[in-house]
Every structure is written in structure tokens, then in C-alpha cells.
Amino acid sequence: MASEETKPKKQRDEECIINGLPGELIERIFLKLPVSTLLRCTGVCEQWHKLIRDPQFVTSHLQDAPQCAVLFFPQESVSGEPHPADAILIDEAWSPSTYAVPVIGPDDFLCGSCNGLLVLYTKSSTLKVANFATGECLHLEKPVKNLRGDHFLFYNFGFHPLSKEYKITHFLGDPVVGSTRSHNNSRFSVIQVYTLGGEKWRDIKTPEALSLNCVKNSGAVNIDGTMCWLIEDMVANWQHAVMTFDLSGESFARIQLPATVHEDCAGGGPRRYWIREIDRKICIATAQACPSLPRRLVGMLQIWELENKTEQRWSLKYNIQYSPDYIPGPNLVHRNKIILQRRDGNLYSYELLGENFNTKLCKMANLLDFFPHKPDNMQSYICVKSLVRLDVYKKTAIARRPKQREGWELKKWEAWEHQLSDYEKLWTRLHEEEHEGIALAEHSSISFNGLLPRILDDAIRQDIGMKINKICPSLPDQQPRPLRRLNCVAQKQDRENLSARLENYSSIMKASREASKSIMSMILSAVENQRGASGSNAGISSQNRSEGDDAKA
């Protein structure tokens, strides 16, 4: 931080003016600023740094922070080619972000999001907690090392507003008899819990053995300090119930689903259920699966909302006429629009309009093309950018340092990095060729203009002059290349822009070369015609002189 002596007088005066305002007014101004601006403000002076880092200010700023949708695509292999994990942020104006989220590594899996913090599952022995706005990361030891059959969907993350504690949970599969390392992938009887800042993971027994497949297929949500997921209940009409786990008291409760009987269509397959969060409420989405393609949906999509937790009263929130192909989660509604996936590789947003719960999907907008990522692997979260700090938790016993080589430094991503480097080289070469092409055209223009005075015919000279003015190519402005890594959607657009620009440059330079040839041909033809006319005039003049001499003789 620069000392007061080295700062320019104007800067010192401006800081004095702002700091002369009442502290409450300065705080109100700062509460309106985004996280990126506040992070820069922490380096201005000690007073601002102290205010912005104050836990009470962090909490107040978090309450009014604008929400964004985070669309996460896990690492996957498509046609034998690995594609890294990536995330796209959708802001309040429904505009997708351009840059990759630096805290997300190419092999990470997203387990949960809360108050601007992400929990990322890695294939190493650690979990990663990260603030995606500040870039701060914390690596924690997993509850069980080298656990066979472990899955990122078995982890969750939440915050309890009363205890002010962040907790990570893990559904631990029941141990396989006769094995010390293998665990059952279908049932679990223990939830492992870690409180951020604590010294160890703790085991909490469930009331009964529960289905891990329900967690995998239907998801889990954290709402106001309570984790919720679906369990099997073969006696109930829907053959499912909701199990809740209070993060503060660490107690379980069961919520029955509606007793309504679904009117399934004859050509549809089995009915599927998902637990989702909409407007801080527990919701159940349900639709019939396609008989031949179980992951695709047919018929109507119903979304039920838990109106009263104590009375276990549900109401039908949406009854959407045409089911989407895939249901993202755990959040699928952002700013009164629903986010749905189609098998064409596109993600759409729809306004939900209708009466008496019969909802129509209106005003469709294509958000992005997520190809080649698989549609049923995408996750969607409603997040905020926050100032929540992680350094206060780094001295715990299970905190670990990241390995020396991880993420993009691993050998498996060398080819991917080389490909990105090759695209940058193509952009650089294209910009160089555009400069050279413009310089060559300008040189040709100067040369042609130097030849114009030799053409005596005014009409021809004017015509050639007009053509010379058109040979200089009109190329798009060269924008500086981004210094940060682009996300997958922006990378695809960047490659398309490169291809289009190369094609455009090729056609423009071809037209410029043809115009130059045409101008040269016109100049040569005009000069040749002038020479012919000059020779003809000289012959006539010589003949006239000869006839005059004869007359005198």
C-alpha cells in the first residue's frame, strides 16, 4: 500500500473528502457496490479495509447481493476426448458470463453452494471450499480416504442462519461385509458432518437405512439450515417421502408427499421425482419418463410446493403442459423464469404464464448452446457474489495444502492447453496478416495514384481514381485478446469468430487483389491507347509535312 507521502495530492484530497463523510453514509455507499469493486477498495486506505473486512458489513452486504444462476458442467469425455469442468454465470439481465471461474479446476465436481461459497469434490483426498468472487480457497481432508464408490452427489453444503455455522455433509454408504474399504452404493445409515472451522468429521446415525439411489436420482437441497432429500416409501401413493436433517440440532424428520394420484398417460414410462428449491421453498418436480429413453420426459411436468412444513400441506405450483427433455437442479427457477434443457444441446428460459396452475411456457429465450457437454449432467444453482472469508478456517486440523501439480498442470490437460495456445497463435497471425494486407493495399493505392497523371483522358482517369479508393480493405477493428481464460461457451464463440474472421479476411483480400489487377489493366490499356494515338498523330503530321514540301517544289 502506498504511503501518504508518495500518493498524489489529488488522490489524498479525494480520500480526505470521502473519509470526512459520516461513517454510516460511507457504509451505505459501500453496501451498494459489487464485490469486485470492494476488493479494490480494501487497498485504498486502512479505514476502508477495516470496514469492508468487518464480519457485520460482510453479512449486511450479503443480504442485498444480487442473485445469479450458476450453470455447472462437470468434466466428461465426449467421443474419447476429455472436456474440462466449467461454469457459466447468468446475471440478473439473463446474460451469460464470458470468463471461466478461476477456483473451478478442470476435474472438479460441484457439491453445493451457499452464501457465495462453493464446495467442490476432487478426485484427490481433499474437498475444496472456494469463494468464487474473491478467489479464496480452502482444502479439507475427506471423511474417508480412497473410498471406493464415493460420488460427488453424496456431499452437500449448507448454512444455518441461527447458529451461523457452515456444514458439509456426506452420505456414507453402508460397509460391505468382509471389506475394509468398500462401501455399499445403494444404502446408507450414517451421515458424516463437518462444521467449517471444526477439527474433525462426525458420524450421525440415520433413523433407518436409507436409499443412496434416491439421492443420486432425485438430488438434495439446503433451505434455511435444513437439508432435504427424497427417500423410499412404498406405502405412500408416490412411493416417496421427504427426509429432512436440521443442520443446527442435527435431527431428522420425515415429510409426507401429497396423496394425489397421478393420471399417467398410457404410452409413458415410469414416473420420476426430483426435489428442488424455488423461492426458498421445498418443491417436488415429477413427470413420466420416456419408455425407451428413461432419462427423457414425456407428458406434463408438475411442480408441487410445500406450503406449510408443520402441517405437511402441499399445493400444485406449476402444471406445465409439455415436459422438457431434462430437469436441471437443484435450482431451476431464476427471476420468475424456468430454466429447461432440450436434447438439441441448448438451454432455454421460459416465462411461466397461466391460470389455475395450468402453466404455459411462454417467451422462450435460447440462453446458450452447451454442446458437446451432455444435457443430463448439468447442475444449476442460485448463487450470490459475497465477501465471506475462508482464512479464519485455515488453521483447523483437517485443512490441507493443495498438491504441487493439480488442475491444469496435470499431463492429461496438456493437449487441451496446447489447443488453446494454437488458437491464440492463429489470432495473432491473423492480426499480423490483416496489418500486412492493409499496408500492401495502401502501398498499391499510392503507386496507382502516382501513375494517374500519365493518363490524359479525364473520364478514364476519374474512373480509375474511384476504383483506387476502393482497393483498401475495410476490416473489423482488432480488439485486444482476453488475458483471462474463457468459459466453454465463450471459447466456442471465439473459435466461430476466428473462423468467420479468417473467411472474411480471405474474401476481402481476394477482392482487393482482383481490384488491383483490374486497375493495373485499366492503366496499361489507357497508356497503350495513348501511345497508339500518339503514333497515329505523328504519322499524320509527317505526311502533311511531306505533302507541303512537294507543293513548294
Phi, psi and omega in degrees: 000134183291142178285163182298328183291326185273349181284144175299151183300320181299318180295318179297320180296318181295318179297320179297320180297312182294316181289346176282349177286158176301143182303321180296323180291318177300317180296319179296324177294314182295328181295339180272351184272148176288164183300318183300321179289319181296324179296324176289326181293336181296339180267002183284309180203164183296324181297315179293319180301315181296319181294311185291329180273356180293129183304324180293322177293319179302317180294317180295318180295325181294324183295328182255008183293135178293144181273150173222156176265132176254117178258115186250131177244115181287164176296134180206163180255129179236117182054040178081357181254126181286140175238128186288161173297149182204163179217142176239132177263134176251116186277188183295334179269009180065031177260130179285149179288167182253322188262152176291155176276113189301329184284348180268116178278167184293339182251010184281155173234136183274124181258330183184164180215138181199127176053039178084359178258141176246143169250122185243129178274130177244161180279357176274197183270012183233156167258154181240123172258129187218142169265110188285349177271320181267341181085002181285138183230150176224124180260127182240146178290136178292157181295328178226125180280143175051045181281117179290138179080005179293152185214145182296335179289348178276357179252149178212168188213134180206172182225133179261123186293337181273312181280345181060031182249140171265134181227139173255133179242153181219122174280111183266117178300146179298141182295145177279133182298129178089002180233139180268342185245334183276143178230150181294134180266005183246334182227152173217148180233002183224136169250123177269133187235134174233127176267124182304123185101347179283177185262341184200166172280147178236146180263128176242121181284140177277159180299334181202169175291128186243163186275123172285330180296326177297319179297315181297317187275331188248342177088183177211151180228155174241119183229117176052045175082012178234126176269135184229140175206167181270144174233167178281139175211086189292343180281330183288159180301319182271359180058022177218160171217168178259130173254133179243151178225112181284123185288340180274301180280348181053048179241157183253154173208154180245138176239125179283146177275168181304151179273002182299139177266127181285143175262088184281146178281149187296325184274359183274166178266200180295155182274138179248154182227143176225142173263131185222166177243127176225121179054044178063026178239148174286128180229149176241123175258137181216143178199161177279144177273156176288132184302320183273335180231089189300338182276347178264156188245153177225165176074209185266147174257119178254139176234117181257141182243136176281104183284317183224114183291321182293315181276353182054048182259128181248154174222149178283113183274312180224140173232088190273129190297314183246122181290145172286174179282327182217149180252111176284166179188174008281350177246130180234000177239128180226119178052052174065019173233146180262139180259122183227152181251145176240159183289351180281004178086016180242152176249132185237154169244144181228141168280140182260109181235146178156174179231156179053040175070352177277102191259140175250145176273111185240161176049063180291139176228131178279111182284310183192162175257112185264009175298140011267010178295146182282136187295325186278002178261351184286142174244149177231131179232148170264120187231171172227157172267126188228170177258012182303128186264149179247348184296336180289347182256002190281349182264013180283163186293331184264002176291139183228153173276144177293154178295158182297320179244114177205168177064230185292345181280348181290151184297329184297340182255009180298314181297322179296316180294321178297322179297316177297321178296321179296322178295321178296321178295322178296318177299316180297315181295321179297316179298321178296316180294325177296317176299315180296319180296318178294318180296319180295317180295319179295321177296317178297320179299317179296317180297315180295319179296331177291336180272343184303320181300340180284346181268120187275331182286119183297318183295315180294318181298320179293320179297315179294321178300320179293323179290325178298322181295344184260356185278342179287120185293143175258096184260152178299154177298146179269109179277145178297142181288142181294139178276337180267158178291134177278152173282175189298322180291317179292325177297317179297317178295323180295319178294321177295321178295321178297313180299316180294322181290322176298315180295318180296316179298318181298315182290323179294315181291327176296315178296322179294318179294318179295322177295320178297316178298318180297317180296316179299319179296319179294319180295313180298319180295318180295317179295319180296318178297321178295320178297316179298318179294322180294318178296321180294319179293323179295322179294318179296318180297320180294320180294320179296321179293322180295319180293326178292322178295319180298321181297319180295321180296000000 
